[in-house]
Amino acid sequence: MFGSQLGFMYFKLCLQIGLFKLVLSSNLACYGFINIKC
């Protein structure tokens, strides 16, 4: 029970970090290239 709950928390954390990196990289791409429309 505890192990699966810990794994789920770790999965959520990885998902949040991945989403944050995706948003950050897309924002950097938008700032870097003017011809890309956000």
KANORDA-V587627 format. One record per helix or strand of 2 or more residues. SS is the DSSP state (alpha for helix, beta for strand). FROM is the first residue (numbers start at 1). LEN is the number of residues. Records with the same first field share a line. If there is no record, write none. Layout:
# KANORDA-V587627
SS: FROM-LEN ; FROM-LEN
This chain:
# KANORDA-V587627
alpha: 2-31
